[in-house]
Amino acid sequence: MKSKLSSKNLAKAGLKLIPLILILSACTSSTAPSFMKEDIPRAVKDICKKEYQLNIITKLTGRTLWVYMPLENIVVKSPYPEKYTERFLVEDKRNQFNEKVLKINYMIKPVPETEKQQEMSLDKSVNTKIFNVLQVIRRVLFSMDNRQGKDNPIFFCIVTADIANGFELKQIFHCLDLKKISYGFISQTEYQHRIVQETEVSSQIIGDKEGQHLIYHDVTLEDFLADQIQNRIRIKFQKPEVEKNVDIDREVMKVVSLTLNTYAFKDFTLVEMSNLDSGAKTILNQAAVSSGPRE
């Protein structure tokens, strides 16, 4: 079975989501009775149903809370398409840790500067639903029984699925980042860069009200950082945040250093950067990552 909307348009649709959530998420969190770790999935599900009439599936795997929200027709043609400038062609390439070596792969090609516009976006009602889920998660996680300490959830993943068209948006958040944006310790732009966002088009999503197609797993810090680096590279060159004559390898190096330093991550020996367009390879040790590229 084929999706009703093209995968190209669907994949771009998720880019409209994050700014609205960031603007709203700076509200103060509510106070509520403490929750035990084992109560979290039920509490999030029950509150979403009672207060927002949202039917969601929740699952706690290790220290990762998964929230699956099945909806229909979440992507619409925007009445006011957002214009943007294309300077680079960016192909997503998966990063990964392998025996404490972080391998960064990127395919970024400068292209003639062109003005374009984003035709598709998420429906405003979907943004509101995702925001409501975020509010509930924050209320529950911020009022957890801290006596459990190291067993408390670190990550939470919201999967918004269009079960009519076979499209889904997956967002992975770090709990500490959510606290920092809530209390104004980081900017909304920086928070946007820290969210790992992925889109997928698949016939398995169509009609799946229970999230059976998902592979629920405990997100590791290593995987989160590798994916966040990929996300930051995508934003930097697709938004774009840099000029067309920029040193691509240097900008990627900045992303790597910033991301690993932000989370004070030291459990690695080397970073291997591979520019798949030029064939250039760069190897960084911990000291080079900590200091970052020289200006």
C-alpha positions in Angstrom: 0.0 0.0 0.0 1.3 3.4 -0.9 1.1 6.6 1.1 -1.3 9.2 -0.1 1.3 12.0 0.1 4.8 11.9 -1.4 7.7 10.9 0.9 9.6 14.0 -0.2 6.8 16.4 1.0 6.1 14.4 4.1 9.8 14.3 5.1 10.0 18.1 4.9 6.8 18.6 6.9 8.3 18.1 10.3 10.5 21.2 10.0 7.5 23.4 10.9 6.8 21.7 14.2 9.6 22.6 16.6 9.4 26.4 16.8 5.8 26.4 18.0 6.5 23.9 20.8 9.6 25.9 21.9 7.7 29.1 22.2 5.0 27.4 24.3 7.3 25.2 26.4 8.8 28.1 28.3 5.7 28.2 30.5 6.2 27.4 34.2 5.6 23.8 35.1 2.8 22.9 37.5 3.3 21.3 40.8 1.8 17.9 41.5 2.2 14.9 43.8 5.4 12.9 43.3 5.2 9.9 40.9 7.2 6.7 41.3 9.1 5.5 38.2 6.7 2.6 37.6 3.7 5.0 37.7 5.0 7.2 34.8 3.5 5.5 31.8 0.0 5.2 33.3 0.1 8.7 34.7 1.0 10.3 31.4 -1.6 8.2 29.5 -4.4 8.9 32.0 -3.7 12.7 32.2 -3.6 13.0 28.4 -6.9 11.2 28.2 -8.6 13.1 31.1 -7.4 16.6 30.3 -6.9 16.7 26.6 -9.0 13.7 25.3 -5.9 12.3 23.7 -5.6 8.5 23.2 -1.9 7.6 23.4 0.2 4.6 24.0 3.0 4.8 26.6 5.8 2.5 27.4 8.8 2.8 29.7 11.8 0.9 28.4 14.8 1.2 30.8 15.2 4.9 31.3 13.4 6.0 28.2 9.7 6.9 28.1 8.0 6.3 24.8 4.7 8.1 23.8 2.9 7.0 20.6 0.1 9.3 19.4 -1.8 7.9 16.4 -3.6 10.6 14.4 -4.9 11.1 10.9 -4.0 13.6 8.1 -1.5 15.5 10.2 0.2 17.1 7.1 -1.5 20.0 5.2 -0.5 22.3 2.5 0.5 25.6 4.1 -1.6 28.6 3.1 1.5 30.8 3.6 4.5 28.7 2.5 7.7 29.5 4.4 10.5 30.8 2.1 14.1 29.7 2.5 17.4 29.8 0.7 19.0 26.6 -0.5 22.8 26.8 -0.5 23.7 23.2 0.1 22.4 19.7 -0.7 22.5 17.6 2.5 22.1 13.9 2.6 21.5 12.3 6.0 24.2 9.8 6.9 24.0 7.9 10.1 26.7 8.5 12.8 27.7 5.9 15.3 29.9 4.9 18.2 32.1 1.9 17.6 34.3 0.8 20.5 34.4 4.3 21.9 35.3 5.8 18.5 32.6 8.2 17.2 32.3 8.0 13.4 30.8 11.1 11.8 29.8 10.8 8.1 28.5 13.7 6.1 27.6 14.4 2.5 27.2 18.1 2.0 27.5 19.7 -1.5 27.4 23.4 -2.2 24.8 24.2 -4.9 23.8 27.4 -6.7 21.9 29.6 -4.3 18.1 29.2 -4.9 15.1 30.7 -3.2 12.6 28.0 -2.4 9.5 27.5 -0.2 8.1 24.8 2.0 4.7 23.8 0.7 3.8 21.3 3.4 3.6 21.6 7.2 2.0 20.0 10.2 -1.6 21.0 10.9 -1.8 23.5 13.8 -4.1 21.2 15.7 -1.3 18.6 15.7 1.2 21.1 17.1 -1.3 21.7 19.9 -1.7 18.0 20.6 2.1 17.5 20.7 2.5 20.5 23.0 -0.2 19.1 25.3 1.7 15.8 25.5 4.9 17.7 26.3 3.2 19.6 29.1 1.9 16.3 30.7 5.3 14.7 30.4 6.9 17.7 32.0 4.4 17.7 34.9 5.0 14.1 35.6 8.8 14.0 35.2 9.3 17.2 37.1 7.4 15.8 40.1 8.9 12.4 40.3 10.1 10.9 43.5 13.7 11.8 43.4 14.6 9.2 45.9 15.0 6.8 43.0 17.8 9.0 41.7 19.8 7.2 39.0 16.8 5.1 38.0 14.7 8.0 36.8 14.0 8.4 33.1 16.6 10.4 31.1 15.1 10.4 27.7 11.6 10.6 26.3 10.4 10.0 22.8 7.2 11.3 21.3 6.1 9.6 18.1 3.3 11.4 16.2 1.9 9.0 13.6 -0.3 9.8 10.6 -2.0 6.4 10.4 -4.0 7.4 7.4 -1.0 8.3 5.2 1.8 6.2 6.7 3.9 9.1 8.0 5.4 9.7 11.4 7.5 12.3 13.2 9.8 11.0 16.0 11.3 13.4 18.5 13.7 12.4 21.3 14.3 14.8 24.2 16.8 14.8 27.1 15.1 15.5 30.4 17.8 17.9 31.5 17.3 19.9 28.3 13.6 20.2 29.0 14.3 21.5 32.5 16.8 24.0 31.2 14.4 25.5 28.6 11.6 25.5 31.2 13.7 27.6 33.6 15.2 29.8 30.9 18.8 28.4 31.2 19.1 27.9 27.4 17.5 29.7 24.5 14.7 28.3 22.4 17.0 28.1 19.4 19.5 26.0 21.3 16.8 23.8 22.6 15.6 23.2 19.0 19.1 22.1 18.1 19.2 19.6 20.9 16.0 17.8 19.9 16.7 14.7 17.8 14.0 14.7 15.1 13.4 12.1 12.5 10.6 11.4 10.0 9.6 8.2 8.4 7.3 7.1 5.6 6.1 3.5 5.8 3.1 1.4 4.9 3.4 -0.3 8.3 2.3 2.9 10.0 -1.0 3.0 8.2 -3.8 1.8 10.5 -1.4 1.2 13.4 -3.3 2.6 16.5 -1.2 0.7 19.0 2.3 1.5 17.8 3.1 -2.2 17.0 5.5 -1.2 14.2 7.8 0.6 16.6 10.9 -1.0 18.1 10.8 0.3 21.7 14.3 0.5 23.1 16.3 2.2 25.8 18.0 5.2 24.2 21.6 5.5 25.1 23.5 8.7 25.6 26.0 7.6 22.9 23.2 7.1 20.3 21.5 10.4 21.3 24.7 12.4 20.9 25.5 10.8 17.5 22.0 11.5 16.3 22.0 15.0 17.7 25.2 15.8 15.8 23.5 14.6 12.6 20.5 16.8 13.5 22.6 19.9 14.2 24.5 19.4 10.9 21.2 19.2 9.0 19.9 22.4 10.6 23.1 24.2 10.0 23.3 23.5 6.3 19.6 23.2 5.4 18.3 26.2 7.2 21.0 27.5 6.4 22.9 29.0 9.2 26.2 29.4 7.2 27.3 31.2 4.0 27.9 29.3 0.8 31.7 29.7 0.9 32.0 28.3 4.4 34.6 25.6 5.3 32.3 22.6 5.6 34.7 20.4 7.5 35.4 23.1 10.0 31.7 23.8 10.6 31.1 20.1 11.2 34.0 20.0 13.6 32.3 22.9 15.5 29.1 20.9 15.7 30.9 17.8 17.1 32.8 19.8 19.7 29.8 21.8 20.8 27.6 18.7 21.2 30.0 16.6 23.1 31.1 19.5 25.3 27.5 20.4 26.0 26.8 17.1 27.7 30.4 16.9 29.2 30.7 13.5 27.4 34.2 12.0 27.8 33.6 8.3 27.2 35.3 8.2 23.9 38.8 7.9 22.5 38.6 9.4 19.0 36.3 11.2 16.6 36.6 10.1 13.0 35.1 12.6 10.5 34.5 11.5 6.9 33.5 14.0 4.3 31.8 11.7 1.8 31.8 14.4 -0.9 35.5 15.4 -0.9 36.9 12.2 0.6 38.6 14.1 3.3 39.1 12.5 6.7 39.8 14.2 10.0 40.6 12.5 13.3 40.2 14.2 16.6 41.3 13.1 20.1 39.6 14.2 23.3 41.8 17.3 23.7 41.0 18.5 20.2 37.2 18.0 20.8 37.3 19.8 24.1 39.1 22.8 22.7 37.2 22.9 19.5 38.5 24.4 16.2 40.6 27.5 16.5 39.1 30.7 15.1 
